[in-house]
Amino acid sequence: MHVGATAAEIMDVTPTEIVASLRQARVSTLVHGHTHRPAIHSLEVDGQPARRIVLGDWYTQGSVLEWRDDGVELRTLGR
């Protein structure tokens, strides 16, 4: 963490660690939670497309990842 880091920066992941984790597992998709900012991030690892999918927290913005043959969709659960 650097001086002056915001709460959002502290709660996010380190991009180099995401790439290292994808390489180590030999996968192109990483699904995780904990940062509480649901989104699908596109990135590139060793010249190949990859993605990081972040699930929302269950207290304020629960989400579900729907995985189908034609793609994925990150949906927010209704309250």
N, CA, C and O atoms as a GROMACS GRO file, in nm:
protein
  316
    1MET      N    1   0.085  -0.117   0.000
    1MET     CA    2   0.000   0.000   0.000
    1MET      C    3   0.089   0.123   0.000
    1MET      O    4   0.191   0.127   0.069
    2HIS      N    5   0.050   0.223  -0.078
    2HIS     CA    6   0.127   0.346  -0.079
    2HIS      C    7   0.059   0.452   0.007
    2HIS      O    8  -0.061   0.443   0.035
    3VAL      N    9   0.135   0.551   0.046
    3VAL     CA   10   0.081   0.659   0.128
    3VAL      C   11  -0.028   0.729   0.047
    3VAL      O   12  -0.010   0.758  -0.071
    4GLY      N   13  -0.140   0.755   0.110
    4GLY     CA   14  -0.250   0.822   0.042
    4GLY      C   15  -0.343   0.727  -0.031
    4GLY      O   16  -0.430   0.772  -0.105
    5ALA      N   17  -0.326   0.597  -0.012
    5ALA     CA   18  -0.412   0.499  -0.078
    5ALA      C   19  -0.555   0.514  -0.028
    5ALA      O   20  -0.578   0.535   0.091
    6THR      N   21  -0.649   0.504  -0.120
    6THR     CA   22  -0.789   0.513  -0.080
    6THR      C   23  -0.837   0.377  -0.032
    6THR      O   24  -0.771   0.276  -0.053
    7ALA      N   25  -0.952   0.376   0.033
    7ALA     CA   26  -1.011   0.250   0.082
    7ALA      C   27  -1.035   0.156  -0.034
    7ALA      O   28  -1.015   0.035  -0.019
    8ALA      N   29  -1.077   0.206  -0.149
    8ALA     CA   30  -1.102   0.122  -0.266
    8ALA      C   31  -0.973   0.054  -0.312
    8ALA      O   32  -0.974  -0.064  -0.348
    9GLU      N   33  -0.863   0.127  -0.312
    9GLU     CA   34  -0.735   0.069  -0.354
    9GLU      C   35  -0.689  -0.038  -0.256
    9GLU      O   36  -0.633  -0.140  -0.296
   10ILE      N   37  -0.712  -0.015  -0.128
   10ILE     CA   38  -0.670  -0.110  -0.026
   10ILE      C   39  -0.748  -0.240  -0.040
   10ILE      O   40  -0.692  -0.348  -0.020
   11MET      N   41  -0.876  -0.232  -0.074
   11MET     CA   42  -0.963  -0.348  -0.083
   11MET      C   43  -0.953  -0.421  -0.217
   11MET      O   44  -1.014  -0.527  -0.233
   12ASP      N   45  -0.879  -0.368  -0.314
   12ASP     CA   46  -0.871  -0.432  -0.444
   12ASP      C   47  -0.753  -0.527  -0.450
   12ASP      O   48  -0.672  -0.535  -0.357
   13VAL      N   49  -0.745  -0.599  -0.560
   13VAL     CA   50  -0.639  -0.697  -0.578
   13VAL      C   51  -0.521  -0.634  -0.651
   13VAL      O   52  -0.534  -0.527  -0.710
   14THR      N   53  -0.408  -0.700  -0.645
   14THR     CA   54  -0.289  -0.654  -0.715
   14THR      C   55  -0.289  -0.714  -0.855
   14THR      O   56  -0.288  -0.837  -0.869
   15PRO      N   57  -0.290  -0.632  -0.959
   15PRO     CA   58  -0.297  -0.683  -1.097
   15PRO      C   59  -0.189  -0.787  -1.129
   15PRO      O   60  -0.217  -0.885  -1.197
   16THR      N   61  -0.068  -0.767  -1.080
   16THR     CA   62   0.038  -0.865  -1.110
   16THR      C   63   0.009  -1.001  -1.046
   16THR      O   64   0.045  -1.105  -1.100
   17GLU      N   65  -0.057  -0.999  -0.929
   17GLU     CA   66  -0.092  -1.125  -0.864
   17GLU      C   67  -0.204  -1.197  -0.937
   17GLU      O   68  -0.208  -1.320  -0.940
   18ILE      N   69  -0.296  -1.122  -0.996
   18ILE     CA   70  -0.402  -1.183  -1.077
   18ILE      C   71  -0.338  -1.258  -1.194
   18ILE      O   72  -0.371  -1.374  -1.218
   19VAL      N   73  -0.249  -1.193  -1.264
   19VAL     CA   74  -0.181  -1.256  -1.378
   19VAL      C   75  -0.101  -1.377  -1.332
   19VAL      O   76  -0.105  -1.482  -1.396
   20ALA      N   77  -0.029  -1.364  -1.222
   20ALA     CA   78   0.051  -1.476  -1.170
   20ALA      C   79  -0.039  -1.594  -1.132
   20ALA      O   80  -0.004  -1.709  -1.158
   21SER      N   81  -0.154  -1.566  -1.072
   21SER     CA   82  -0.246  -1.673  -1.034
   21SER      C   83  -0.303  -1.744  -1.156
   21SER      O   84  -0.314  -1.866  -1.158
   22LEU      N   85  -0.340  -1.667  -1.258
   22LEU     CA   86  -0.391  -1.727  -1.381
   22LEU      C   87  -0.284  -1.815  -1.447
   22LEU      O   88  -0.313  -1.926  -1.493
   23ARG      N   89  -0.162  -1.764  -1.452
   23ARG     CA   90  -0.052  -1.843  -1.510
   23ARG      C   91  -0.029  -1.973  -1.432
   23ARG      O   92  -0.020  -2.080  -1.491
   24GLN      N   93  -0.020  -1.961  -1.300
   24GLN     CA   94   0.009  -2.077  -1.216
   24GLN      C   95  -0.098  -2.184  -1.230
   24GLN      O   96  -0.066  -2.303  -1.235
   25ALA      N   97  -0.224  -2.144  -1.237
   25ALA     CA   98  -0.334  -2.240  -1.249
   25ALA      C   99  -0.358  -2.284  -1.393
   25ALA      O  100  -0.435  -2.376  -1.419
   26ARG      N  101  -0.292  -2.215  -1.487
   26ARG     CA  102  -0.309  -2.244  -1.631
   26ARG      C  103  -0.455  -2.235  -1.673
   26ARG      O  104  -0.509  -2.324  -1.739
   27VAL      N  105  -0.518  -2.122  -1.632
   27VAL     CA  106  -0.657  -2.095  -1.667
   27VAL      C  107  -0.668  -1.953  -1.723
   27VAL      O  108  -0.575  -1.873  -1.710
   28SER      N  109  -0.780  -1.924  -1.786
   28SER     CA  110  -0.801  -1.791  -1.842
   28SER      C  111  -0.910  -1.713  -1.769
   28SER      O  112  -0.938  -1.598  -1.804
   29THR      N  113  -0.972  -1.774  -1.668
   29THR     CA  114  -1.076  -1.705  -1.592
   29THR      C  115  -1.054  -1.724  -1.443
   29THR      O  116  -1.029  -1.835  -1.396
   30LEU      N  117  -1.062  -1.614  -1.370
   30LEU     CA  118  -1.053  -1.617  -1.224
   30LEU      C  119  -1.181  -1.556  -1.169
   30LEU      O  120  -1.218  -1.445  -1.206
   31VAL      N  121  -1.250  -1.630  -1.081
   31VAL     CA  122  -1.371  -1.580  -1.016
   31VAL      C  123  -1.339  -1.563  -0.868
   31VAL      O  124  -1.286  -1.653  -0.803
   32HIS      N  125  -1.371  -1.445  -0.815
   32HIS     CA  126  -1.345  -1.422  -0.673
   32HIS      C  127  -1.443  -1.321  -0.616
   32HIS      O  128  -1.517  -1.256  -0.690
   33GLY      N  129  -1.444  -1.311  -0.487
   33GLY     CA  130  -1.526  -1.214  -0.415
   33GLY      C  131  -1.436  -1.130  -0.328
   33GLY      O  132  -1.320  -1.106  -0.363
   34HIS      N  133  -1.486  -1.086  -0.217
   34HIS     CA  134  -1.416  -1.016  -0.111
   34HIS      C  135  -1.393  -0.868  -0.139
   34HIS      O  136  -1.399  -0.790  -0.045
   35THR      N  137  -1.368  -0.826  -0.262
   35THR     CA  138  -1.346  -0.683  -0.287
   35THR      C  139  -1.478  -0.609  -0.298
   35THR      O  140  -1.481  -0.486  -0.292
   36HIS      N  141  -1.588  -0.682  -0.313
   36HIS     CA  142  -1.723  -0.626  -0.310
   36HIS      C  143  -1.752  -0.525  -0.420
   36HIS      O  144  -1.834  -0.435  -0.401
   37ARG      N  145  -1.688  -0.538  -0.533
   37ARG     CA  146  -1.716  -0.452  -0.648
   37ARG      C  147  -1.741  -0.542  -0.768
   37ARG      O  148  -1.650  -0.569  -0.846
   38PRO      N  149  -1.867  -0.590  -0.781
   38PRO     CA  150  -1.896  -0.687  -0.888
   38PRO      C  151  -1.868  -0.629  -1.027
   38PRO      O  152  -1.910  -0.518  -1.060
   39ALA      N  153  -1.798  -0.709  -1.106
   39ALA     CA  154  -1.765  -0.667  -1.242
   39ALA      C  155  -1.698  -0.783  -1.314
   39ALA      O  156  -1.650  -0.878  -1.253
   40ILE      N  157  -1.695  -0.772  -1.447
   40ILE     CA  158  -1.617  -0.865  -1.529
   40ILE      C  159  -1.508  -0.782  -1.596
   40ILE      O  160  -1.537  -0.692  -1.675
   41HIS      N  161  -1.384  -0.813  -1.564
   41HIS     CA  162  -1.269  -0.740  -1.616
   41HIS      C  163  -1.200  -0.822  -1.724
   41HIS      O  164  -1.166  -0.938  -1.702
   42SER      N  165  -1.181  -0.763  -1.840
   42SER     CA  166  -1.106  -0.829  -1.947
   42SER      C  167  -0.959  -0.791  -1.934
   42SER      O  168  -0.926  -0.676  -1.904
   43LEU      N  169  -0.872  -0.887  -1.955
   43LEU     CA  170  -0.729  -0.861  -1.952
   43LEU      C  171  -0.658  -0.955  -2.048
   43LEU      O  172  -0.721  -1.039  -2.113
   44GLU      N  173  -0.531  -0.942  -2.055
   44GLU     CA  174  -0.449  -1.025  -2.144
   44GLU      C  175  -0.336  -1.086  -2.062
   44GLU      O  176  -0.269  -1.018  -1.985
   45VAL      N  177  -0.316  -1.215  -2.082
   45VAL     CA  178  -0.207  -1.286  -2.014
   45VAL      C  179  -0.127  -1.358  -2.120
   45VAL      O  180  -0.178  -1.446  -2.189
   46ASP      N  181  -0.002  -1.321  -2.133
   46ASP     CA  182   0.088  -1.382  -2.232
   46ASP      C  183   0.028  -1.379  -2.372
   46ASP      O  184   0.038  -1.476  -2.447
   47GLY      N  185  -0.034  -1.266  -2.406
   47GLY     CA  186  -0.091  -1.248  -2.540
   47GLY      C  187  -0.225  -1.315  -2.562
   47GLY      O  188  -0.277  -1.314  -2.674
   48GLN      N  189  -0.282  -1.374  -2.459
   48GLN     CA  190  -0.410  -1.444  -2.470
   48GLN      C  191  -0.516  -1.372  -2.387
   48GLN      O  192  -0.486  -1.317  -2.282
   49PRO      N  193  -0.643  -1.373  -2.436
   49PRO     CA  194  -0.748  -1.308  -2.358
   49PRO      C  195  -0.775  -1.383  -2.228
   49PRO      O  196  -0.769  -1.506  -2.223
   50ALA      N  197  -0.803  -1.308  -2.124
   50ALA     CA  198  -0.834  -1.365  -1.993
   50ALA      C  199  -0.936  -1.273  -1.928
   50ALA      O  200  -0.964  -1.164  -1.978
   51ARG      N  201  -0.991  -1.318  -1.816
   51ARG     CA  202  -1.087  -1.234  -1.745
   51ARG      C  203  -1.085  -1.263  -1.596
   51ARG      O  204  -1.050  -1.372  -1.551
   52ARG      N  205  -1.124  -1.160  -1.523
   52ARG     CA  206  -1.140  -1.167  -1.378
   52ARG      C  207  -1.284  -1.130  -1.348
   52ARG      O  208  -1.329  -1.022  -1.386
   53ILE      N  209  -1.355  -1.218  -1.279
   53ILE     CA  210  -1.495  -1.193  -1.248
   53ILE      C  211  -1.506  -1.176  -1.097
   53ILE      O  212  -1.468  -1.264  -1.020
   54VAL      N  213  -1.559  -1.060  -1.056
   54VAL     CA  214  -1.570  -1.028  -0.914
   54VAL      C  215  -1.717  -1.035  -0.873
   54VAL      O  216  -1.802  -0.969  -0.933
   55LEU      N  217  -1.747  -1.114  -0.770
   55LEU     CA  218  -1.882  -1.126  -0.717
   55LEU      C  219  -1.907  -1.018  -0.613
   55LEU      O  220  -1.814  -0.973  -0.546
   56GLY      N  221  -2.033  -0.975  -0.600
   56GLY     CA  222  -2.070  -0.875  -0.500
   56GLY      C  223  -2.080  -0.936  -0.361
   56GLY      O  224  -2.080  -1.058  -0.345
   57ASP      N  225  -2.087  -0.850  -0.261
   57ASP     CA  226  -2.103  -0.900  -0.125
   57ASP      C  227  -2.248  -0.940  -0.102
   57ASP      O  228  -2.337  -0.895  -0.175
   58TRP      N  229  -2.273  -1.022  -0.003
   58TRP     CA  230  -2.407  -1.075   0.023
   58TRP      C  231  -2.491  -0.983   0.109
   58TRP      O  232  -2.612  -1.004   0.120
   59TYR      N  233  -2.432  -0.883   0.170
   59TYR     CA  234  -2.506  -0.797   0.263
   59TYR      C  235  -2.579  -0.684   0.193
   59TYR      O  236  -2.689  -0.646   0.233
   60THR      N  237  -2.518  -0.628   0.088
   60THR     CA  238  -2.580  -0.512   0.024
   60THR      C  239  -2.607  -0.530  -0.125
   60THR      O  240  -2.695  -0.463  -0.179
   61GLN      N  241  -2.535  -0.617  -0.192
   61GLN     CA  242  -2.549  -0.630  -0.337
   61GLN      C  243  -2.522  -0.772  -0.383
   61GLN      O  244  -2.440  -0.793  -0.473
   62GLY      N  245  -2.586  -0.867  -0.324
   62GLY     CA  246  -2.563  -1.006  -0.361
   62GLY      C  247  -2.565  -1.025  -0.511
   62GLY      O  248  -2.642  -0.959  -0.581
   63SER      N  249  -2.484  -1.114  -0.560
   63SER     CA  250  -2.480  -1.139  -0.704
   63SER      C  251  -2.461  -1.287  -0.730
   63SER      O  252  -2.421  -1.364  -0.642
   64VAL      N  253  -2.493  -1.325  -0.852
   64VAL     CA  254  -2.477  -1.463  -0.893
   64VAL      C  255  -2.414  -1.462  -1.033
   64VAL      O  256  -2.444  -1.376  -1.116
   65LEU      N  257  -2.328  -1.556  -1.056
   65LEU     CA  258  -2.265  -1.570  -1.186
   65LEU      C  259  -2.335  -1.681  -1.261
   65LEU      O  260  -2.334  -1.797  -1.217
   66GLU      N  261  -2.396  -1.648  -1.373
   66GLU     CA  262  -2.463  -1.748  -1.456
   66GLU      C  263  -2.368  -1.785  -1.570
   66GLU      O  264  -2.329  -1.701  -1.651
   67TRP      N  265  -2.331  -1.912  -1.573
   67TRP     CA  266  -2.234  -1.962  -1.671
   67TRP      C  267  -2.308  -2.050  -1.770
   67TRP      O  268  -2.362  -2.154  -1.732
   68ARG      N  269  -2.309  -2.010  -1.896
   68ARG     CA  270  -2.379  -2.084  -2.002
   68ARG      C  271  -2.281  -2.117  -2.114
   68ARG      O  272  -2.169  -2.065  -2.118
   69ASP      N  273  -2.324  -2.202  -2.205
   69ASP     CA  274  -2.240  -2.237  -2.320
   69ASP      C  275  -2.207  -2.114  -2.405
   69ASP      O  276  -2.101  -2.109  -2.468
   70ASP      N  277  -2.297  -2.016  -2.408
   70ASP     CA  278  -2.276  -1.898  -2.493
   70ASP      C  279  -2.213  -1.780  -2.418
   70ASP      O  280  -2.201  -1.672  -2.475
   71GLY      N  281  -2.174  -1.800  -2.293
   71GLY     CA  282  -2.107  -1.693  -2.220
   71GLY      C  283  -2.144  -1.688  -2.074
   71GLY      O  284  -2.213  -1.777  -2.023
   72VAL      N  285  -2.100  -1.585  -2.007
   72VAL     CA  286  -2.128  -1.567  -1.865
   72VAL      C  287  -2.202  -1.436  -1.845
   72VAL      O  288  -2.189  -1.342  -1.923
   73GLU      N  289  -2.280  -1.432  -1.737
   73GLU     CA  290  -2.350  -1.310  -1.700
   73GLU      C  291  -2.345  -1.295  -1.549
   73GLU      O  292  -2.378  -1.388  -1.475
   74LEU      N  293  -2.305  -1.179  -1.505
   74LEU     CA  294  -2.300  -1.146  -1.363
   74LEU      C  295  -2.428  -1.070  -1.331
   74LEU      O  296  -2.449  -0.960  -1.383
   75ARG      N  297  -2.513  -1.127  -1.248
   75ARG     CA  298  -2.642  -1.066  -1.218
   75ARG      C  299  -2.652  -1.029  -1.069
   75ARG      O  300  -2.604  -1.102  -0.982
   76THR      N  301  -2.715  -0.915  -1.043
   76THR     CA  302  -2.739  -0.871  -0.907
   76THR      C  303  -2.868  -0.937  -0.857
   76THR      O  304  -2.966  -0.943  -0.930
   77LEU      N  305  -2.866  -0.986  -0.736
   77LEU     CA  306  -2.984  -1.047  -0.677
   77LEU      C  307  -3.076  -0.940  -0.621
   77LEU      O  308  -3.030  -0.842  -0.561
   78GLY      N  309  -3.207  -0.958  -0.640
   78GLY     CA  310  -3.304  -0.865  -0.585
   78GLY      C  311  -3.317  -0.878  -0.436
   78GLY      O  312  -3.291  -0.985  -0.381
   79ARG      N  313  -3.356  -0.774  -0.371
   79ARG     CA  314  -3.376  -0.775  -0.225
   79ARG      C  315  -3.522  -0.766  -0.194
   79ARG      O  316  -3.560  -0.765  -0.077
   0.00000   0.00000   0.00000
